[in-house]
Amino acid sequence: MTAITRAATHCFVLIACVSSLAVAAEPQTRTLNVGGIERKYILSKPAADGPRPTIFVLHGGGMSANHSLRTNGIEPLVEREKFVAVYPNALRREWNDGREARMKERGYANDVAYMRALANELVASGIADPKRIYVTGASNGGMMSLRLICEAADLFAAAAPIIASIPVDIAGGCKPSRAVPVLVINGTADPLVPYRGGGVGFAGRRGDVISTDDTMAKLRRFNGCSGANKTERLPDRDPADGSTVTAISWTNCASGAPVVLYRIDGGGHRIPSRNGSPRPVIDRLLGTENHDFDASEAIWAFFRDKKL
């Protein structure tokens, strides 16, 4: 499939194309040596010159960079919004997000060092704007995004973890070097990463996370947020999906870095998408997918004006 065909398909499915179609470069698989280990990532660039806003997109556990590129909804926005999307691959398909017991089982990898090396590589090569690098990810990738807030806050202008909370093992020692604007998108009926905290996975044996409420409280404290929040109920565009969305924003923050939660009431371990459709087997396994908004659109809208 050519770049033009792919871009046209994305536009037809996800957005209305109202202008001429630009030709973006084909996504490229690249390698980077980090501590003597070859790490792979996929780079997707728009047809635009010079350093661009850049989003690191971290895949879920057991998944891959290619899966993330195809399914998380960021890729269709690359040409339209003229940003760079970077899809790194984890070793053994799982990020070292701070769940100690899980890493003893799966093997350690210094993924914070990987993200630092990757950011430096992209900046040095004139691809990424160093003041506009962002990170998002789902599930294990979302927990890794939260770890990066704790340990590499200086790299990222904003973060957007999805269906993820802070792992218990790093929650107490999480001390960001700077305030990071954060958007969290979590479902209250998530069977894998429990909204109220506890064991991760169907059997709860893949480490533990603190609750979404406790995660948000920590993020607010990091960013110096105080006072009342703003709560908004999003329109229920698909009553049949069994879920609704409440957006809760804390913007009275001494740091100027807001904290936002999109609470998917009744939502499962799924990335919200306006173009989703019922998938009975997956719905039973992972819970309902919300169709009231596109997570990718909400994330880019949140990132767009954030700079270091």
C-alpha positions as CSV (number, residue, x, y, z in Angstrom):
1,M,0.0,0.0,0.0
2,T,1.4,3.4,-0.9
3,A,1.7,6.3,1.4
4,I,-1.1,8.2,-0.6
5,T,-3.4,5.2,-0.4
6,R,-2.8,4.7,3.3
7,A,-3.3,8.4,4.1
8,A,-6.5,8.5,2.0
9,T,-7.8,5.4,3.8
10,H,-7.1,7.0,7.2
11,C,-8.8,10.2,6.1
12,F,-11.9,8.3,4.9
13,V,-12.2,6.3,8.1
14,L,-11.2,8.8,10.8
15,I,-11.6,12.4,9.5
16,A,-13.2,14.3,6.7
17,C,-10.6,15.3,4.2
18,V,-11.4,18.8,3.1
19,S,-8.1,19.8,1.5
20,S,-5.6,18.2,-0.9
21,L,-3.7,15.2,0.3
22,A,-0.1,15.7,1.1
23,V,2.4,12.9,0.5
24,A,4.0,11.7,3.8
25,A,7.0,9.5,4.0
26,E,6.5,5.8,4.6
27,P,7.1,4.9,8.3
28,Q,10.6,3.6,8.7
29,T,12.0,0.9,11.1
30,R,15.2,2.2,12.7
31,T,17.6,0.9,15.3
32,L,19.5,2.5,18.2
33,N,22.2,1.1,20.4
34,V,21.5,1.7,24.0
35,G,24.0,0.3,26.5
36,G,25.2,-2.3,24.1
37,I,21.6,-3.5,23.2
38,E,20.0,-2.9,19.8
39,R,16.6,-1.2,20.3
40,K,14.2,-0.8,17.4
41,Y,11.5,1.8,16.7
42,I,9.3,3.0,13.9
43,L,9.5,6.6,12.8
44,S,6.6,8.2,11.0
45,K,7.2,11.8,9.7
46,P,4.9,14.2,7.9
47,A,5.8,15.9,4.6
48,A,7.2,19.0,6.4
49,D,10.8,20.2,7.0
50,G,12.6,21.0,10.2
51,P,12.2,19.8,13.7
52,R,8.6,18.9,14.5
53,P,6.5,18.3,17.6
54,T,7.1,14.6,18.4
55,I,4.9,12.0,20.1
56,F,6.4,8.9,21.6
57,V,3.7,6.2,21.4
58,L,4.3,3.2,23.8
59,H,2.6,-0.1,23.0
60,G,0.8,-2.3,25.5
61,G,2.3,-5.4,27.1
62,G,2.6,-8.3,24.7
63,M,2.2,-5.9,21.7
64,S,4.7,-4.2,19.4
65,A,5.5,-0.9,17.8
66,N,3.7,-2.0,14.6
67,H,0.6,-3.0,16.5
68,S,0.6,0.5,18.1
69,L,1.0,2.2,14.8
70,R,-1.9,0.3,13.3
71,T,-4.4,0.6,16.2
72,N,-4.0,3.5,18.5
73,G,-5.3,6.2,16.3
74,I,-2.2,8.5,16.3
75,E,-0.9,7.6,12.9
76,P,-3.8,9.2,10.9
77,L,-3.0,12.6,12.5
78,V,0.7,12.7,11.5
79,E,0.2,14.3,8.2
80,R,-2.8,16.4,9.1
81,E,-1.2,17.9,12.2
82,K,2.4,17.9,10.9
83,F,3.9,16.1,13.9
84,V,6.3,13.2,14.1
85,A,5.1,9.9,15.7
86,V,7.7,7.5,17.2
87,Y,6.7,3.9,18.0
88,P,9.4,2.3,20.1
89,N,9.6,-1.5,20.7
90,A,10.0,-2.9,24.2
91,L,12.4,-5.8,24.8
92,R,10.3,-9.0,25.0
93,R,7.3,-6.9,24.2
94,E,7.0,-5.5,27.7
95,W,8.1,-2.2,29.2
96,N,10.0,-2.0,32.5
97,D,7.3,0.3,34.0
98,G,8.3,-0.2,37.6
99,R,6.4,-3.3,38.7
100,E,9.2,-5.0,40.5
101,A,7.8,-8.6,40.7
102,R,6.8,-8.4,37.0
103,M,10.3,-7.4,36.0
104,K,11.9,-10.2,38.0
105,E,9.7,-12.6,36.0
106,R,10.2,-11.0,32.6
107,G,13.7,-9.5,32.9
108,Y,14.9,-6.0,33.4
109,A,15.5,-3.4,30.7
110,N,16.6,0.2,31.2
111,D,13.7,1.7,29.3
112,V,14.1,5.2,30.8
113,A,17.6,5.2,29.4
114,Y,16.2,4.1,26.0
115,M,13.7,7.0,26.0
116,R,16.5,9.4,26.8
117,A,18.7,8.1,24.1
118,L,15.9,8.1,21.6
119,A,14.9,11.7,22.3
120,N,18.6,12.7,22.0
121,E,18.9,10.9,18.7
122,L,15.8,12.5,17.2
123,V,16.8,16.0,18.4
124,A,20.4,15.6,17.1
125,S,19.1,14.5,13.7
126,G,16.9,17.5,13.4
127,I,13.6,15.5,13.5
128,A,12.2,16.4,16.9
129,D,11.7,19.8,18.5
130,P,13.3,19.4,21.9
131,K,10.7,21.7,23.5
132,R,7.8,19.7,22.1
133,I,8.3,16.0,22.8
134,Y,5.3,14.2,24.3
135,V,4.6,10.7,25.5
136,T,1.5,8.5,25.5
137,G,0.9,4.8,25.8
138,A,-1.8,2.3,26.7
139,S,-1.8,-0.2,29.6
140,N,1.8,-1.3,30.1
141,G,2.8,1.6,27.8
142,G,0.7,3.9,29.9
143,M,2.4,2.8,33.1
144,M,5.7,3.4,31.4
145,S,4.5,6.9,30.5
146,L,3.8,7.4,34.2
147,R,7.3,6.1,35.1
148,L,8.8,8.6,32.7
149,I,7.0,11.4,34.5
150,C,8.6,10.2,37.7
151,E,12.2,9.8,36.3
152,A,12.5,11.7,33.0
153,A,10.2,14.7,33.4
154,D,12.8,17.0,31.8
155,L,12.3,15.3,28.4
156,F,8.6,15.7,28.0
157,A,6.3,18.7,27.5
158,A,3.2,16.6,28.4
159,A,2.1,13.0,28.9
160,A,-1.1,11.1,28.3
161,P,-1.3,7.6,29.9
162,I,-4.3,5.5,28.9
163,I,-5.9,2.7,30.9
164,A,-3.0,2.9,33.4
165,S,-2.2,4.0,36.9
166,I,1.1,4.4,38.8
167,P,2.6,1.0,39.9
168,V,2.8,0.6,43.6
169,D,6.5,-0.2,43.6
170,I,7.4,3.3,42.3
171,A,4.6,5.4,43.7
172,G,6.3,6.2,47.0
173,G,9.6,7.3,45.3
174,C,8.1,9.2,42.4
175,K,9.6,12.6,42.5
176,P,9.4,14.4,39.1
177,S,12.2,17.0,38.4
178,R,9.5,19.3,37.0
179,A,5.8,19.6,36.6
180,V,4.4,17.8,33.6
181,P,0.9,18.5,32.1
182,V,-0.9,15.1,32.2
183,L,-4.1,13.7,30.6
184,V,-5.2,10.4,32.0
185,I,-7.9,8.3,30.2
186,N,-9.1,5.4,32.4
187,G,-12.2,3.1,32.5
188,T,-14.0,2.4,35.8
189,A,-14.7,-1.2,34.7
190,D,-11.2,-2.1,33.5
191,P,-10.7,-5.8,34.3
192,L,-6.9,-5.7,33.8
193,V,-5.7,-2.4,35.4
194,P,-8.3,-1.9,38.2
195,Y,-9.6,1.6,38.5
196,R,-9.7,1.3,42.3
197,G,-6.1,-0.1,42.4
198,G,-4.8,-3.6,43.1
199,G,-3.5,-6.5,41.1
200,V,-2.8,-6.1,37.4
201,G,-4.0,-8.8,34.9
202,F,-7.0,-11.1,34.9
203,A,-5.6,-13.0,37.9
204,G,-4.1,-9.9,39.5
205,R,-0.6,-11.4,39.5
206,R,1.2,-8.9,37.3
207,G,2.2,-6.5,40.0
208,D,0.0,-3.8,41.6
209,V,-1.1,-0.3,40.9
210,I,-2.5,2.4,43.1
211,S,-6.0,3.6,42.2
212,T,-6.8,6.1,39.6
213,D,-8.0,8.5,42.2
214,D,-4.7,8.2,44.1
215,T,-2.8,8.5,40.8
216,M,-4.6,11.8,40.0
217,A,-4.0,13.0,43.6
218,K,-0.2,12.5,43.2
219,L,-0.2,14.2,39.8
220,R,-2.0,17.2,41.3
221,R,0.4,17.3,44.1
222,F,3.4,17.2,41.8
223,N,2.0,20.0,39.7
224,G,0.9,22.2,42.7
225,C,-2.8,22.0,41.8
226,S,-5.3,23.3,44.3
227,G,-8.9,24.3,44.6
228,A,-12.0,22.9,42.9
229,N,-11.9,20.9,39.7
230,K,-14.0,21.5,36.6
231,T,-16.3,18.6,35.7
232,E,-17.9,18.2,32.3
233,R,-20.0,15.3,31.0
234,L,-19.2,14.6,27.3
235,P,-22.2,14.0,25.0
236,D,-23.2,10.3,25.0
237,R,-22.9,9.8,21.2
238,D,-23.3,6.0,21.4
239,P,-25.7,5.0,24.2
240,A,-25.3,1.4,23.0
241,D,-21.7,1.2,24.1
242,G,-22.6,1.0,27.8
243,S,-20.3,3.8,28.9
244,T,-20.2,7.6,29.3
245,V,-17.3,10.0,29.7
246,T,-16.7,12.6,32.5
247,A,-13.9,15.0,31.9
248,I,-12.4,16.3,35.2
249,S,-9.8,19.1,35.0
250,W,-7.6,20.7,37.6
251,T,-6.1,23.9,36.1
252,N,-5.5,26.0,39.2
253,C,-1.9,24.8,39.5
254,A,1.1,26.7,40.8
255,S,3.3,25.2,38.1
256,G,0.9,26.1,35.3
257,A,0.8,22.4,34.3
258,P,-2.8,21.1,34.3
259,V,-4.0,17.7,35.3
260,V,-7.0,16.2,33.5
261,L,-8.9,12.9,33.8
262,Y,-11.2,11.5,31.2
263,R,-13.1,9.0,33.4
264,I,-14.9,6.4,31.2
265,D,-17.8,5.4,33.4
266,G,-18.4,1.7,32.6
267,G,-15.4,1.6,30.2
268,G,-13.1,-1.4,30.0
269,H,-9.5,-2.0,29.1
270,R,-9.9,-0.2,25.7
271,I,-8.8,2.9,23.9
272,P,-11.9,5.1,23.2
273,S,-12.6,5.7,19.5
274,R,-15.5,7.3,17.6
275,N,-15.1,4.7,14.9
276,G,-15.2,1.6,17.1
277,S,-17.8,-1.1,16.6
278,P,-19.1,-4.0,18.8
279,R,-16.7,-6.9,19.0
280,P,-18.5,-9.4,21.3
281,V,-15.6,-11.6,22.2
282,I,-13.2,-8.7,23.0
283,D,-16.0,-6.8,24.7
284,R,-16.6,-9.8,27.1
285,L,-12.9,-10.2,27.7
286,L,-11.7,-6.6,28.0
287,G,-14.8,-4.6,28.7
288,T,-16.7,-2.1,26.6
289,E,-15.0,0.4,24.2
290,N,-16.3,3.9,24.5
291,H,-17.4,5.5,21.3
292,D,-18.1,9.1,22.5
293,F,-14.8,10.6,21.5
294,D,-11.4,9.7,19.9
295,A,-8.6,9.3,22.5
296,S,-6.1,10.3,19.8
297,E,-7.8,13.6,19.0
298,A,-8.2,14.4,22.7
299,I,-4.5,13.6,23.4
300,W,-3.3,15.8,20.5
301,A,-5.6,18.7,21.5
302,F,-4.1,18.4,25.0
303,F,-0.5,18.3,23.7
304,R,-0.8,20.9,21.0
305,D,0.0,24.0,23.0
306,K,2.3,22.5,25.6
307,K,6.1,23.3,25.5
308,L,9.0,22.9,27.8
